[in-house]
């Protein structure tokens, strides 16, 4: 694949009715390579009539899709997974060029995407409802699982393909059609990925490009029936309000501020390696990144020494080179993280590693949006850096004296997406998994996902679950059906009411 030719081909297009077509909009936004800050393409900010036409097409395609058997839908989705694996190298390259992440991380994202599609292909036909014990003898009572209709998926740039599929695969397996509005920082990659759906009914999966206005029109459109969103709290709130006007169901994954606890029984060298990965994977741009490190005082010094040593070895550069950490997604994100760091230092935190833009990169990367993996000490619980999602390569460490203190500080956050603890103490494991208020807890295994297990958070981290059986149910209605095959008289409660069951006024006489 010639990436320049491919990026030019995708620029300015949308994916509608099973093919890439030029947008009718003359509004264009530049796409920059975050490693070089050079323009590599552009995308269209689509017109309102394109949204309306796309929604109409999606609803037609959904009816065709739902008319198929569950087996036919499963087989079609397995073919999508096959095409994902075949197209993976090309999509992964564009993903690295557009978002900056190391190519290995991009390739892994495509691999995880394929397994999620295969998982939902089978889960979607496993159960379409449940037969219930009837409340009346001789009757049949059961539930049916039915699709929502047309599902809108609105995405961030950190995992544009994987997060899309976590929702889209479940939605398709449930019988829905899908319209995706990709991140402005990962649009061309998403457009390229649409090719895996070429074998599905035209209009079943479509991609409209643009900014917030496009997403807002899709969310509020009377012809869409469910919204899945991953992104900021403010946008998540706006989507929830818009959906509330129509009682439209929604799934929102807003933010994370995950704790990483290290206790004395842990293998400290392993915990330090794990912390390095949890903090700096995808340059810290992961909703489940370790963002608040609570380390027991008995092992604090050893952990810090090993953590700094591990992070010092990380190679920074273009994601297409042999590196561990690429640039941040765009200049605005780097500037935001720099302000977070500046405020932490003002409040008394001390930088022991990193803290700046690297100055030893090749000339062609000198304008890229790079920032060094950064470790901070002398951090206290009230500092602002611990209160909100960092979403960048900063690792603030707090010394704690007990598991009680670590759990209390973990739960002090407004967020509750996930948390990691490193310990080999069975009692500590039991307490952490039961007392930490979050949607997920990792014990000695940070950031792992499982297609078969639910992903989601509590408190301000969002509403609903992706992945697992819960993820499929997110995109299905449940209908109760009660059948009396004999069409018998229901005199046990129909009119006229028996006199014997009327109220007796015992005091009237």
N, C-alpha and C positions, 0 to 999 in steps of 0.2 A: 504494500500500500504506500503510495506517495501521499504523505500527510498534508502537504500543501494543497495538492489537487483535491483531496477529500474535504479538507476544511473549507475550501472555496466552494465546493459543490453543496455542502450543507448550509453555508451562510445564507441567511435570509429566507430559509425554507421553514415549513411546518410539515408535520406528518399527519396527513388526513386521508381517510378512506383507503388506507393500505399503501400509500405512496408519499414520497417527498414532493411537495409542490411549493413554488414560490409564494410567500405571503403577499397579499395585496397591499399591505401597509408600506408606506415609504419611510417609516420611522425605524431607524437602525441604531444599534448600540455596538460598540467595539468589544471584541473578545481579546484579552491579553494573555500571553504566556506569563504566569507569575514568576518563572525563573529568570526571565529576561526583561519583562515589562514591555515587550514588543507585541504589536497587534498581529494576531494570527487568523482573524476572521471577524464576523459580525453576526448579530441575530436580529430578527424583526420583533418589534413591539406590535402584536397583531391588532387588527381593527375589531370593533365590537361585532360586526356582522360575521366575521370569521368564527368568533366564539359561538354565536347563535347557530350557524350552519354545522359546526362541529358537534354541538350538543344534539342537534336533530339527527345527525348521522349516527352518533353513539347510541341513541335510543332505538333506532332501527336495527342496528347490528346486535344490540343486546337481546332483542326478541329472537333473532335468528340463532344466536348462541344458546339461549335458554331452551330452544326447541330441540336441541341435540340431546342425545343420551348422556348420562354421566360418564360412561365409558368413552364416548367420542370426545368429550371435552378433555378427559384425562389424557387420551392419546395425543390430542392436539397440543396440550401443554408440555408433554414429554418432548415433542418435536421442537417446541420453543427452547427447552433446556438444551437439546442437541445443538440447535443453531447458536445458542449463547456460547457454548464451548467452542464451536467452530469459529465464531467471530471474536472470541475473547482477545487474541493478540492485537487486533486492529482497534477494538474499543479501548483496551487498556492503554495503548499508546496515546490515543487522543485524550483519555482521562488524565494521564500524566501531563500532557502538554497544556491542558486547560486548567487543571486544579493544582498542579505542582507536586503531587504526592509521588514517592518513589515508585518506579514501575512494578516492583514486586508487590507493593500494596495494591496497586491498580489491578494486577493480574489476580491476586487473592480475592479482591472484591468481585471479580467476574466469576471466579470459581464458586464462591459462596452464593452468588446469585443463581447459578445453575442448580445447586443442590436445593435451594429454597423452592425453585419452580418444580423440580421433581417431587419434593415433599408434598406440596399442595396439590399437584396433579393427582396423587393418590388419596390424600386426605379428603379432597372435595367429593369423591364418590364413595367414601367409606360409610357415611351416614347422612341420609336426607330427612331424618326425623326419628321419632320414637313412638312405639305403640305403648299406650298407657293401660293400666288396669281400669276398666270402666267403672263408673259410679252407679250405673244401672245395668242389671243383668241383661244379657243378650245384645248389648250395644258394642260398637267398636269406637274407641277413642284413641286418637293419635295426633302427632304434630307433623307438620311439613316445614322444611327449611327452604326459603325462597330468597332470591336476590333482592338487593335494594333497588337496582336499576342501573343508573349511570353514576360511577364513582369518580370524584375529582381528587387527584393526588398532587399536593404542592410540596416542593422539596427544597432542602439545602444543598450545598455544594460539597460537603465533606465526604458523603457516600451516596452520590447521586443515582447510581445504578442499583446498589444493594437495597437502599431504603425504599426506592421505587418498587422493587420486586417484592420486598416484604409485604407491601400493601397490595400491589397489582396482582401478584400470583394468587393471594388469598381471595381477592375480589373476583378474579376470573374463575377460579375454582368454584366459587359460590354462584357463578352465573351472571355476573355483572359485566358491563362494559367499563372502560377506564379512559379518562382524559388526564394527562399529566401536564402540569405547568412546572417546568424545571427551574432550578436556580439560574439566575442571570450569570453565575460564575461557572456553570457546567452545562450550558445549553447545547453546544454542538456535540458533546459526547452523548448526551441523552438522545439527540436526533439520530446519531449514528446507531445507537443501540436499538432504535425502533425497528430496524431491519429484521430483528429476530422474530417479529410478529407478522411478517409478510404472509405466512400461511394461514392466518386466522381470518375470519370474516372481515371484509373491509369496513373500517370504522369502529371495530371492537376496541382497539387500543389506538389512541391518537395523542399527539403532542403539540401543544400550542405554546409559543414562546412569548416572552415579554416580562414586564415588571408587575408591580403590585396591583395595578388596575385590571390586568388580565385575570389574575388570580381572584380578585374580588368579584368580577363579573361571573366567573365560573361558580364561585361559592354561592352567590345569591341567585343564580339562574334557577327559574322554576323547573327547568328540565333536567337538573342534576339532583341526585337523591342521597348522597353521602359524601363527606369530605374527610380525607386523610391528610394531616399536616404534620410536618416536622420542621421546627425552626424556633424563632424567638418567642418569648412570652407575650410581648405586645401584639405581635401578629396573631398568635394563637388565641388571645382574648378577642381580638377583632373578628376572627373566624367564628368563634363560639357564639358571639353576639349575633352575627349575621345568620348563622344556622338556626339560632333560637327563634328568629322571626318566622321561620317556616317549620319549626320542630324537625329540622333536618338532622339526622344523626351525624356525629363527627368523632374522629380519633385525633387526639392532639398529643404529640411528644414535643414538649417545649424546651426544657433545659435540664442540665445536670450539674451537680456540684459535689462529685463523689469523693467520699473519704477513703483513705488508704491507711489502715491501721497495722502497725508492726509491734508484736509482743515478744517478750524475751525467749519464749520457747521456739520461735521461728528459726529456720536456717537463714541467718542474716545475709550471707552472700547471695543466696537465691532471692531473698526479699528485695535486695538492692537491685539485682538484675530486673526483677519483675516491676519494681517501681520505675526504673528507667524506661521500660516499655510502656507502662501505664501512663506515664507523664508525657512522653514525647512521641508516641505513635501518631503518625499523620501530623507531625508538628504540634501535637496537643489539641488538634481540632477534631475531637471525638467527644460525643455527649457523655460517654462513660469513662472519660479520662480520669486518672487520679489527679484531683485538684486540691485536696487538703490532706496532708500527710501528718498523721498522729503517731508518733514514735515513742515507745516506752523509754523512760530515762535510763533504765539499766542497759539498753543496747543502743541508745541514741548516738553516741560518739562513733561506735563501730559502723552502724548503719550509714551515718552521714559520710564517713570516709569512703566506704565502698560505693555509695550512691554517686558521689562526686567522681570517683574513679571510673565507674561505668559510663556515666554521662559524658565524661571528657573524651571518651573514645568514639563518640558518635561522629560519623562523617556527614558533612553538610554540603549540599550542592544541588545541581539539576537532578530531578527524578529520573532522567534518562541515563545518568551516569551511575557508577557504583557508590551509592550513598545510602545513609540510613534516614536522614531527615532532609526533606525538601523545603521549599518556601511556603509561606502562608498563602492563603487563597487570593488575597488582593491587598492593595496598599492600605485600604481602610481598616482591615482587620489587624494588620501589623501596628498601625498607629493606635488603635484602641488598646492592644495589649501593652504597648509602650506606656500608655497613660496609667494602666492598672499597675504596672511595675513601678513607675515613678511615684505614685501615691503610696505604695507599700513601703518604699524607701523613706518617704517623708514621714511615715508613721513609725519608723524604727526598724524595719526589716533590713537584713544585711545580705547582699548578694555574695555568694561563695563560688558561683560558677556562672559564666555567661553574662547576660544582662545587656547585650548590645547587638547591633547588626554586625555580622562577620566582616572582617576587613581583609581576608586573605583568599577571596574567591577569584576565579579567572575574570578577565576583563568583560567578557560577554555576559557574565552574570552579575555584574556590579550594580545594575539597576533593579535586580530582582527583589522580591519581597521576603527576604530571608531574615530570620532572627534566631539567635543562639539559644539552645536549650539552657534554661536558667534555673538555678536552685537558690532558695532563700532560707535563711535561718533567723533566729530571734523574732520569730513570728508569734504573735499573741492572738487569742481567739477573737478579740473584738476588732481586729484589723479588717479593713474593707475588702482586701484581697480574698478573704475567706467567705465573704457573704454572697457573692454572685458567681455565675459561671465564668471561668477564665477563658476557656476555649482557645488556648494558645500554649506555647512551650514554657510555662512557668510552674515551678514545683515549690510551694511554700511548706515548710516543715515546722510542726508544733511539738514540743516536748511534753509528754504526759506522764503522770505518775501511776496510773492504774487503768484497767480496762473500763471501769466505771466512768472515769473521766473521758476516755476515748469515745465511748458510746454516747455519753451526754453531749459531747461536742459534735459528734456526727449528726445527732438528731436535732441539734440546735438550728440547722439550716432550714430555709424555706423550701428546699428541694428534697426530693427523695427518689432519685432514679436508681442508683446502685451504690454499693459500697464493697470494699475489699478488706479482708483481714488476713494477715499472715500469722499463724499460730499452729502449734501441734498439740495444744492443750484441749482435750475433749470438752471440758466445761466451758472454756472460752469460746469454742466453736458453737456450742449449743446456745450460749447466751447471745453471741453476736447475731446468729441467724434468727433468733426470736425477738431480740430487743431493738435491733436497728430498724428504723422506720423507712423502708425503701421498697421498690418493686423487685430488686434483685440483690443478692449477697453472694460475693465470690470468696470462697475460702481457699487461699493458696493458689488461685487460678484466675488472675485478673482479666477482665474485658472479654472473656469467652462468651459466645452465643451458641444457641442450639436451635436449629429449625423447629424442633419439636417442643420447645419450651417457650413460654410467653416472655415478651420483652416489653417493658413499660415501667412507669414510675408512679409515685404518689405525691401528694401536696402540689407544689407549683411545677412539678416536672411533667404534668399532663394528665390526660384522661384516656383510658382504654389500653388495649394490648395489641401488639403485633406478634406474629409467629405463634406456633403451636395451635392447638385446637381453639384456644381463645381468639387467636388472630383470625381464624376462619369465621367464627361466630360474629366477629365485629362487622362483617360484610353480609350478614344474612338476617332476614326476618324470620320469626317463628310464627306459624299459623296453627291454631288448634282446630281440629276437626272432630266432630262427634256425630256418629252415624247410628241410626236405629234402622237396621235393614228390614225389619218387619213393619215399619211405619205404624207402630202400635199406639193405642190410646194411653196418654201419660196422666191417668187419673190420680196418680199419687200426688199431683200438685196442680193440675189444671182446674179451671172453673167448671162447674160451680163448686165453691168450697163447701166441704161437709159441715153440716150444722154441729156435729159432734166436736169439731175442732175450733168452733167459735169461742169467744171469751165468755166465761161464766161469772156473773156477778153474784158471788156467794152471799153478799150482805143485802141484796135487794129485797129478800123476803124477811 
